[in-house]
Each structure stands twice: as C-alpha cells, then as structure tokens.
C-alpha cells in the first residue's frame, strides 16, 4: 500500500498539522507492506526524517509541489488548499482528511475527526466520516500517568503546572500568559514548554520570569520528549489542538484557552467527559479568570484527581482503528 501524507506547517501557522500527521504516518509505516511518503508545504523540517522509515520532501509553496507517483490514499492535514493542487491530488488518489477545519471538506473521500461534535458532519453526505474520541490520534511518546505518580504531583507544596502554547506560538502567547500567571496567589511551579518552532526572544522570557514573582518557572525546549516533562505536572494550560487530547489520554487535567469561540466544539466532548476546563480568550475577564481557576484548584485539589480519573475516555487505539478502516477499503478497491 502506497500512502502519501501532505500537510502544511511553519512557525507562523503552527506545527499541529505536522505533529498529528507524523504520528499517524510513523504508526502506519511500521505495518508490513505499507510505504509512506511525507510532504510538507511552507517550511523545511528536514531534521524530522532522522532514523525513520519514511521518505520526507519539503516544498516552499503549493506551486512547487509535485506528485512523483500514484498513491492508494493521500492524507491531508491543513486548513486550506488551492484549486490546482487539490485537483491534482483528487486525480491521483482517494483523499483522507485529518484536519477538522478545511476549505474542501465536502470534496474529500474520508474524514477522521477526534470528536463527534463538528458543525459539518451532518452535511457531509458523500464523505465516509468517522468521528469521536475513538479516532483520536495519540503519539507514541505520550505517556499515561499512573495514579500513584499523579497523586505525588498533586500533593507537592508548589503545584506543578505545564504551559505549552504549541510548536510555533507565532503570537507569543507564552509570554502573555506568564505575565498574567505571576499574579497567582497559590505557590506554583510553572513548566514552560517551548516547541521546536518557537522563534521569539528567550531573553524576554527569562527577564519576565525573574522579576516580581515568587513562583518557580522552568523553561524547557522540548518536542519529542515533552511527555517526560508533562508526567511530572498536575495541570496543563494549552491553546487546544492535539496536546489537549493527548493530555486527556495521559491523565493530565488541562485548562484550554479558547482563542476562537466558534471552535470551542473541538474540545466540548472532553469538557463533558470531565477531563478539561475551558476559558474564552475573548472574555474581558480572561486573565483574571485563569488566575482564579488556578488559585481555586490549589485550595481543592480533589477536582484535579477526579479529572485525572476520567482519562479512560480515550483508549489510545485511534491509529489502529484508522488503519483497519483504510486497509479494508484499499483491499476492496483492488
């Protein structure tokens, strides 16, 4: 089976599409008889290809992209695609969409989505759609946190909280968060994870975390081993995306900063399952609300323990389910 993964990624638009696609591509590349090519548009991340059984290619823009062979399936993970490139892809193979937001969502053949809440699901009459937590793509690096370990994290004098604003963090939300979170009254140790695409000034971050605060702040440049850090935390603060679902699987409760209220549905199912909380970044009281949540949790940590216990809502077998479905389809098509 010949598969192509095509995604867009850069420091500006973020690395979420790349991380999700790469996780599934790695999993599928280990299956007998499957050959995986991986194309990235917008920025070169050639360091990703080290030690992997995947052929990577990088293109500066859509017009540079070339298809060198026919594929059984092409996986797409991006927000939008131009008419010419989409037409070329459509002529080559059946298309599988992994991104919940896509300008050609009605024209793909398959759609895998991590939550059953999606405004377009009902209207996708000609698309084979599989939606729900069962199709969450969890990376192999994501480590489940044992209850005994989590209780240890929870019972420390200074509550360990992780902050990760994505691999690129183009708007430097990390710095803005730190400025606000210094106002927490509860003693906190902030583990600040900076992704491989973080290009802002480290000096500015260091300056911010060393003035006017009694909290301990640890800056970590991490990507592949981020879960070795996160398993030492009691709470995570994230902007949404795949990290929230990985946190839910791992048993790390989280607070999700929702930048666009229209996309709150992306984590609604996790909120209902009791594994995360949301705060709207558009709300006037947003910075104060976040501080109040943390101070409240510090006083009553039983809520975090209950959220940790709810992590069973994601079993981590989403990639295997996706493989079984596409494998059956390709076999039937031959």
RAMO-V217242 format. One record per residue. N is the residue number from 1. SS is DSSP state (a for helix, b for strand, c for the rest). OMEGA is omega as a letter, one per 20 degrees, with the letter a starting at -180 (* if undefined). Layout:
# RAMO-V217242
N,SS,OMEGA  N,SS,OMEGA
This chain:
# RAMO-V217242
1,c,r  2,b,a  3,b,r  4,b,r  5,b,r  6,b,a  7,b,r  8,b,a  9,c,r  10,b,r  11,c,a  12,c,a  13,c,r  14,b,a  15,c,a  16,a,r  17,a,r  18,a,a  19,a,a  20,a,a  21,a,a  22,a,r  23,a,r  24,a,a  25,a,r  26,a,a  27,a,a  28,a,a  29,a,r  30,c,r  31,c,r  32,c,r  33,c,r  34,c,r  35,b,a  36,b,r  37,b,a  38,b,a  39,b,r  40,b,r  41,b,r  42,c,a  43,c,a  44,c,r  45,c,a  46,a,r  47,a,a  48,a,a  49,a,a  50,c,r  51,c,a  52,c,r  53,c,a  54,c,r  55,b,a  56,b,r  57,b,a  58,b,a  59,b,a  60,c,a  61,c,a  62,a,a  63,a,r  64,a,a  65,c,r  66,c,r  67,c,a  68,c,a  69,c,r  70,c,a  71,c,r  72,c,r  73,b,r  74,b,r  75,b,r  76,b,r  77,b,a  78,c,a  79,c,a  80,c,r  81,c,r  82,c,a  83,a,a  84,a,r  85,a,a  86,a,r  87,a,r  88,a,r  89,a,a  90,a,r  91,a,a  92,a,a  93,c,r  94,b,a  95,b,r  96,b,a  97,b,r  98,c,a  99,c,r  100,c,r  101,c,a  102,c,a  103,c,r  104,c,a  105,a,a  106,a,a  107,a,r  108,c,a  109,c,r  110,b,r  111,b,r  112,b,a  113,b,a  114,c,r  115,c,a  116,c,r  117,c,r  118,c,a  119,c,a  120,c,a  121,a,a  122,a,a  123,a,a  124,c,a  125,c,a  126,c,a  127,c,r  128,b,a  129,b,r  130,b,a  131,b,r  132,c,a  133,a,r  134,a,a  135,a,r  136,c,r  137,c,a  138,c,a  139,c,r  140,c,a  141,c,a  142,c,a  143,c,r  144,c,a  145,c,r  146,c,a  147,a,a  148,a,r  149,a,a  150,a,r  151,a,r  152,a,r  153,a,a  154,a,a  155,c,r  156,c,a  157,c,r  158,c,a  159,b,a  160,b,a  161,b,r  162,b,r  163,b,r  164,b,a  165,c,r  166,c,a  167,c,a  168,c,a  169,c,a  170,c,a  171,c,r  172,c,r  173,a,r  174,a,a  175,a,a  176,a,r  177,a,a  178,a,r  179,a,a  180,a,a  181,a,r  182,c,a  183,c,r  184,c,r  185,c,r  186,c,r  187,c,a  188,b,r  189,b,a  190,b,r  191,b,a  192,b,a  193,b,a  194,b,a  195,c,a  196,c,r  197,c,a  198,c,a  199,c,a  200,c,a  201,c,r  202,a,a  203,a,r  204,a,r  205,a,a  206,a,r  207,a,a  208,a,a  209,a,a  210,c,r  211,c,r  212,c,r  213,c,r  214,c,a  215,c,r  216,b,a  217,b,a  218,b,r  219,b,a  220,b,r  221,b,a  222,c,r  223,c,a  224,c,a  225,c,a  226,a,a  227,a,r  228,a,r  229,a,a  230,a,a  231,c,r  232,c,a  233,c,r  234,c,a  235,b,r  236,b,r  237,b,a  238,b,r  239,c,a  240,c,r  241,c,a  242,a,a  243,a,r  244,a,r  245,a,r  246,a,r  247,a,r  248,a,r  249,a,a  250,a,a  251,c,r  252,c,r  253,c,a  254,b,r  255,b,a  256,b,r  257,b,a  258,b,a  259,c,a  260,c,a  261,a,r  262,a,a  263,a,r  264,c,r  265,a,a  266,a,r  267,a,a  268,a,a  269,a,r  270,a,r  271,a,r  272,a,r  273,a,r  274,c,a  275,c,r  276,b,r  277,b,r  278,b,r  279,b,a  280,b,r  281,c,a  282,c,a  283,c,a  284,c,a  285,c,a  286,a,a  287,a,a  288,a,a  289,a,a  290,a,r  291,a,a  292,a,r  293,a,a  294,a,r  295,a,r  296,a,r  297,a,r  298,a,a  299,a,a  300,c,a  301,c,r  302,a,r  303,a,r  304,a,r  305,a,r  306,a,r  307,a,r  308,a,a  309,a,a  310,a,a  311,a,r  312,a,a  313,a,r  314,c,a  315,c,r  316,c,a  317,c,a  318,a,a  319,a,r  320,a,r  321,a,r  322,a,r  323,a,a  324,a,a  325,a,a  326,a,r  327,a,r  328,a,a  329,a,a  330,a,r  331,a,a  332,a,a  333,a,a  334,c,*
